[in-house]
Amino acid sequence: MKPFLYLCTIKLKTTNIMKAKKTVNISDLIDYANIMLALPTSDFVTFGYKDGIISMLEKILHEAKAYKGFMFMNNDDCKINTFGHVSRKYFK
């Protein structure tokens, strides 16, 4: 007797799930990011931590067409890949 291979097609029922939309005040978001970016270095506040805040904030501001630039906290300490480069303040 030869073994038979049965192929089954399983059709899963999918439902459209409506995701809730939230609105965030851009000015409040910039204020919070500026507070976090002004913090001194520590075990918690690292270069990567601040770089992540910058990446997320700039993405949101550009998508919302609300980007108005930034300034370094210390223009004498703003070389790329340094802690001074990620210590900045965004404009509203």
C-alpha positions, 0 to 999 in steps of 0.5 A, spaced: 500 500 500 502 506 497 502 512 502 498 518 500 500 525 501 494 529 503 494 537 502 490 541 506 489 548 505 487 552 511 483 558 510 484 563 516 479 568 518 482 575 519 478 581 522 480 588 521 482 591 527 481 598 528 487 601 531 486 607 536 489 613 534 492 618 539 494 625 538 501 628 541 502 635 542 508 636 539 510 642 543 510 637 549 514 632 546 520 637 544 520 639 551 520 632 554 526 631 549 530 637 551 529 635 558 532 628 556 537 631 552 540 636 557 541 630 562 549 629 564 552 622 562 550 617 567 549 609 567 542 610 564 543 616 560 548 614 555 550 616 548 546 611 545 540 613 549 540 620 547 542 618 540 535 614 540 531 620 543 534 624 537 533 619 532 525 618 534 524 626 535 527 628 528 523 622 525 516 625 528 518 632 527 519 631 520 513 627 518 509 632 522 512 638 518 514 641 525 522 641 524 525 648 526 532 646 527 536 645 534 542 648 537 548 644 541 548 645 548 556 647 547 558 649 540 565 648 543 563 640 544 559 638 538 564 633 534 560 627 531 560 621 535 561 625 542 557 626 547 557 633 546 554 632 539 548 629 542 547 634 547 542 639 544 536 643 544 530 643 539 526 649 537 519 649 537 
